[in-house]
Amino acid sequence: MLPFLVRRLLQLVPTFILATIILFAVVQAAPGDFLTQLSQNPKVTPERIDQLRRIYALDQPVVVQYWKWLTKFLAGDLGSSFAANRPVWDLVAPRLWNSLILVIISTVLTYVLAILIGVYSALRPYSIGDRIMTIFAYFGLGVPSFFFALLALFFLVKLKQNTGLEVPISGKTSGSLQDPSFWQNFGDVFLHALAPSIILALRGISSESRFIRGQMMEVLNQDYIRTARAKGLASNKITYKHAFRNASLPLVAGLGALLPALIGGAGFIEVVFSWPGLTPLLLDSLANQDLYVIVSTTALSTLLYIFGNLISDLLLAAVDPRIRYN
């Protein structure tokens, strides 16, 4: 296993460097920069613009800028934000934690419900329940998440108007609690995260449940399953110990994609629900051409994606005896 791990880690180096070169080139290809926008402000003198250009090394060739950024990044320094005049990590860290809350809750919901629905549909194919699940799955896959989010906002507002029952629909906390305890704050954040997490999980539940259904139906028709049934093994043992274990192997391979999702945030769902996650920060940074916030955050996501694939390979080799590290 150790030679396999070392070989894969060495392969990661050129992959990461090539990905960050392309990323840096794409961001730099946009016309102008943050200081170009700042120069339109009559309160900022040209001398100050030149000074800032030297401070942020924007007067250097792109290759020099990339090398300075890369060496700092590898040393743990993500650079400074032009707009906030603060270290990038100070901006990213709290936003990353906020995005993690949504991603963790939605991931748990996705896998728990998708496995239950997928196994149920595979054990009762073409039944009324399976057909209803199929309709909901196609509906969930066909409708964009942000449209579900707008529908959820509408129904939650109507719910409050008609029943007085209030489910938070924006922000991370209500801000009305005075000196909340840990559990009060936990409950407040959880309530605010509930609606966006459910919306975020809908698409994953739809796709993963269909995937598990297909895998389970294929495995349930294998000879060794028929042999197990002929031997009189309990139905639950056949389903969950023998069939689901083999059917879940592709799911294990997909676990690596969770790592970049942890830092990629919850996308436009955060914008719709005014959740202070990474996506609103990245959108603001793109509008301001805040170079180091964009590049460093995306590079972190790339790094996690690469390590996620490595973890997937290790997990797949661990659970599938047909795969060997060599």
Secondary structure, 3 states (H helix, E strand, C coil): CHHHHHHHHHHHHHHHHHHHHHHHHHHHHCCCCHHHHHCCCCCCCHHHHHHHHHHCCCCCCHHHHHHHHHHHHHCCCCCECCCCCCEHHHHHHHHHHHHHHHHHHHHHHHHHHHHHHHHHHHHCCCCHHHHHHHHHHHHHHHCCHHHHHHHHHHHHHHHHHHHCCCCCCCCCCCCCCCCCCHHHHHHHHHHHHHHHHHHHHHHHHHHHHHHHHHHHHHHHCCHHHHHHHHCCCCHHHHHHHHHHHHHCHHHHHHHHHHHHHHHHCCCHHHHHCCCCCHHHHHHHHHHHCCHHHHHHHHHHHHHHHHHHHHHHHHHHHHHCCCCCCC
